[in-house]
Amino acid sequence: MKKLFSILLLLSSSLLFSQQEVQITDYGKDMLAFVPDGWKIITSTAGDLNKDKADDIAIVIEDTNKENFIENEFLGAPILNINPRYLLILFKEEKGYRLAGLNRDFIPSQNDAESSCLEDPFMESGGMEIKNGVLSVSFHYWLSCGSYGVTNECFKLRWQDGKFVLIGYDHSEFSRSSGEESLTSINFLTKKKSETNGGNMFADGENNPKTVWKKIKIDKFITLQDLDKSGQIDFFNL
């Protein structure tokens, strides 16, 4: 299942990198000021991220270019929306907001031309939340055809030393046919990783999860700018 998951990431990445980048303003009176012409906000969340007791905002914007709505000749939706999405993080200031974080390659598009049965990984059952000074961004990979595998990911980001760094990563997957389940959780602050295998969601007699803790080898924090859907960061072999 991890092999299939990596293939999906590579396919999504190839589509995102092919899109032309648009410029985002550095300052604005509200979050709408950061949305370029022809784009829209698809979700937002608010909370204090830099410990100044003011609500900051994280938004995901999406292009609405009609050329990126393409016909699908295979299984899945008849029309695929492959418009790019950007993640913006805005810090509240006295006269409005300042752009504190931007990633053009992290949030997958609604659909994938190379994997037409893939449901929207971000908006279907994923999303984002700000809680206790941490921005959590979640993805849910589920295909209506071609695979029984289901994968969930959660990235936890914190403002530290003038940038957003990854302090936690959670990955779980299970098979809709066998019920087999596995989980991986990484704490980049303690440099420890837990791996749980042997679980089964369907059969109690086969549900024997065992967790192994390991130390990870990492010299510096992964930042928001390092995250994309290419699968270049191998979280399983850190």
C-alpha positions as CSV (number, residue, x, y, z in Angstrom):
1,M,0.0,0.0,0.0
2,K,2.9,2.4,0.7
3,K,4.1,1.9,-2.9
4,L,0.7,2.8,-4.2
5,F,0.6,5.9,-1.9
6,S,4.0,7.0,-3.2
7,I,2.8,6.6,-6.9
8,L,-0.2,8.8,-6.2
9,L,2.0,11.5,-4.7
10,L,4.3,11.5,-7.7
11,L,1.3,11.8,-10.1
12,S,-0.2,14.7,-8.2
13,S,3.1,16.5,-8.0
14,S,3.6,16.3,-11.8
15,L,0.3,18.1,-12.3
16,L,1.0,20.8,-9.7
17,F,4.5,21.7,-10.9
18,S,3.1,22.2,-14.5
19,Q,0.9,25.0,-13.4
20,Q,2.0,28.6,-13.8
21,E,2.6,30.4,-10.5
22,V,0.8,33.5,-9.5
23,Q,2.0,36.3,-7.2
24,I,0.5,36.7,-3.7
25,T,0.6,40.1,-2.0
26,D,2.6,40.4,1.3
27,Y,0.1,42.6,3.1
28,G,-3.7,43.0,3.1
29,K,-6.5,44.4,5.2
30,D,-8.3,41.0,5.2
31,M,-7.9,37.5,3.8
32,L,-9.7,38.4,0.6
33,A,-6.9,40.8,-0.2
34,F,-4.6,37.8,-0.7
35,V,-6.8,36.0,-3.2
36,P,-5.6,36.7,-6.8
37,D,-8.1,37.4,-9.6
38,G,-9.7,34.2,-10.8
39,W,-9.0,32.4,-7.6
40,K,-11.3,31.5,-4.6
41,I,-11.0,30.5,-1.0
42,I,-12.0,26.9,-0.4
43,T,-11.4,26.7,3.3
44,S,-9.9,28.7,6.2
45,T,-9.2,28.3,9.9
46,A,-8.2,30.8,12.6
47,G,-6.2,30.8,15.8
48,D,-3.1,32.3,17.4
49,L,0.1,30.9,15.8
50,N,2.8,33.3,16.9
51,K,1.8,33.7,20.6
52,D,0.6,37.4,20.3
53,K,-2.9,36.5,21.5
54,A,-4.4,37.6,18.1
55,D,-6.2,35.2,15.8
56,D,-4.1,34.4,12.7
57,I,-5.6,32.8,9.6
58,A,-4.6,29.9,7.4
59,I,-6.4,29.7,4.1
60,V,-6.3,27.4,1.0
61,I,-7.1,29.1,-2.3
62,E,-7.8,27.5,-5.6
63,D,-7.6,28.6,-9.2
64,T,-10.9,28.6,-11.2
65,N,-9.3,28.4,-14.7
66,K,-11.8,26.7,-17.0
67,E,-8.9,25.1,-18.9
68,N,-8.1,23.0,-15.9
69,F,-11.5,21.3,-15.9
70,I,-10.8,18.4,-18.2
71,E,-12.9,15.5,-19.6
72,N,-12.2,12.1,-18.1
73,E,-12.5,9.1,-20.4
74,F,-11.9,6.6,-17.7
75,L,-13.6,5.5,-14.4
76,G,-14.4,8.3,-11.9
77,A,-15.9,11.7,-12.4
78,P,-16.7,12.7,-16.0
79,I,-15.0,16.1,-15.4
80,L,-11.8,16.5,-13.4
81,N,-10.8,19.7,-11.7
82,I,-7.0,19.8,-11.7
83,N,-6.7,23.5,-10.7
84,P,-3.8,24.2,-8.4
85,R,-4.2,25.1,-4.7
86,Y,-2.0,27.3,-2.5
87,L,-1.7,27.2,1.3
88,L,-1.4,30.8,2.8
89,I,-0.7,31.6,6.5
90,L,-1.6,35.1,7.5
91,F,-0.4,36.8,10.7
92,K,-2.8,39.4,12.3
93,E,-1.2,42.8,12.6
94,E,-2.6,46.2,13.7
95,K,-3.8,47.3,10.3
96,G,-4.6,43.9,8.7
97,Y,-2.6,40.8,7.9
98,R,0.9,39.9,6.8
99,L,1.8,36.8,4.7
100,A,3.9,34.6,7.0
101,G,3.8,31.4,5.1
102,L,3.1,30.3,1.5
103,N,3.3,26.9,-0.2
104,R,2.2,26.4,-3.8
105,D,2.9,22.6,-4.0
106,F,1.6,21.1,-0.8
107,I,-2.2,20.9,-1.2
108,P,-3.3,18.5,-3.9
109,S,-5.9,19.4,-6.5
110,Q,-9.5,18.3,-6.2
111,N,-8.9,15.6,-8.9
112,D,-6.0,13.8,-10.5
113,A,-5.8,13.2,-14.2
114,E,-3.6,10.2,-13.8
115,S,-5.7,8.7,-11.0
116,S,-9.3,9.6,-11.9
117,C,-10.8,7.4,-9.1
118,L,-9.0,9.3,-6.4
119,E,-11.4,11.4,-4.2
120,D,-10.4,14.9,-3.2
121,P,-7.7,14.2,-0.6
122,F,-8.0,17.5,1.1
123,M,-11.6,18.6,1.1
124,E,-13.4,15.2,1.2
125,S,-12.3,14.1,4.6
126,G,-9.1,16.0,5.2
127,G,-8.8,19.7,6.1
128,M,-6.9,21.9,8.5
129,E,-7.1,23.2,12.1
130,I,-5.3,25.6,14.4
131,K,-5.1,24.5,18.0
132,N,-2.6,25.3,20.7
133,G,-0.4,27.3,18.4
134,V,-0.1,24.4,15.9
135,L,-1.5,24.2,12.4
136,S,-2.6,20.7,11.4
137,V,-3.1,19.9,7.8
138,S,-4.7,16.5,7.0
139,F,-5.2,14.4,3.8
140,H,-7.4,11.4,3.2
141,Y,-6.5,9.2,0.2
142,W,-9.4,7.0,-0.9
143,L,-10.1,5.6,-4.4
144,S,-13.5,4.5,-5.7
145,C,-11.8,2.1,-8.1
146,G,-8.4,0.5,-8.6
147,S,-7.4,0.0,-4.9
148,Y,-8.8,-1.1,-1.6
149,G,-6.2,0.9,0.3
150,V,-7.1,4.0,2.4
151,T,-4.4,6.4,3.7
152,N,-4.6,9.3,6.1
153,E,-1.8,11.8,6.7
154,C,-1.5,14.7,9.2
155,F,1.2,17.3,9.2
156,K,1.7,19.5,12.3
157,L,3.4,22.8,11.8
158,R,4.6,25.4,14.4
159,W,6.0,28.9,14.0
160,Q,9.6,28.7,15.3
161,D,12.7,30.9,14.7
162,G,11.0,32.9,12.0
163,K,9.5,30.0,10.0
164,F,7.0,27.3,10.1
165,V,8.6,23.9,10.9
166,L,7.2,20.4,11.0
167,I,7.0,19.2,14.6
168,G,4.8,16.1,14.0
169,Y,3.7,13.7,11.2
170,D,1.1,11.0,11.5
171,H,0.4,8.3,8.8
172,S,-2.2,5.5,8.9
173,E,-3.4,3.1,6.3
174,F,-5.8,0.2,6.1
175,S,-7.2,-2.2,3.5
176,R,-10.9,-2.2,2.9
177,S,-10.7,-5.8,1.8
178,S,-8.6,-7.4,4.5
179,G,-8.9,-4.9,7.3
180,E,-5.2,-4.8,7.9
181,E,-4.0,-1.6,9.5
182,S,-0.7,0.1,10.3
183,L,0.2,3.4,11.9
184,T,3.3,5.6,11.9
185,S,3.7,8.7,14.2
186,I,6.8,10.9,14.3
187,N,7.6,13.6,16.9
188,F,10.3,15.8,15.5
189,L,10.8,17.6,18.8
190,T,11.8,14.4,20.6
191,K,13.2,12.8,17.5
192,K,11.2,9.6,18.1
193,K,9.0,7.6,15.8
194,S,6.4,4.9,16.7
195,E,5.4,2.2,14.2
196,T,2.4,0.0,14.8
197,N,1.7,-3.0,12.7
198,G,-0.4,-6.2,12.9
199,G,-3.8,-4.4,13.5
200,N,-7.0,-5.5,11.8
201,M,-10.2,-3.4,11.8
202,F,-12.5,-6.2,10.8
203,A,-11.4,-9.4,12.7
204,D,-10.8,-9.3,16.4
205,G,-8.9,-12.6,16.3
206,E,-6.4,-11.1,13.8
207,N,-6.2,-7.7,15.6
208,N,-2.8,-8.0,17.3
209,P,-1.1,-4.6,16.9
210,K,2.4,-4.2,18.1
211,T,4.2,-0.9,18.4
212,V,7.9,-0.3,18.0
213,W,9.7,2.9,19.0
214,K,12.7,4.2,17.1
215,K,14.9,7.2,17.1
216,I,15.0,9.2,13.9
217,K,18.1,10.7,12.3
218,I,17.5,14.3,11.3
219,D,19.8,17.3,11.6
220,K,17.4,20.1,11.1
221,F,13.7,20.7,11.0
222,I,11.6,20.2,7.9
223,T,10.0,23.5,7.0
224,L,6.7,24.4,5.3
225,Q,8.6,25.2,2.1
226,D,10.1,21.7,2.1
227,L,6.7,20.0,1.9
228,D,5.2,19.0,-1.5
229,K,3.4,16.1,-3.0
230,S,6.4,14.6,-4.8
231,G,7.1,12.1,-2.0
232,Q,10.8,13.2,-1.9
233,I,10.7,13.2,1.9
234,D,10.8,9.6,3.0
235,F,9.1,9.7,6.4
236,F,9.3,6.0,6.8
237,N,13.1,5.8,6.6
238,L,14.0,8.7,8.8
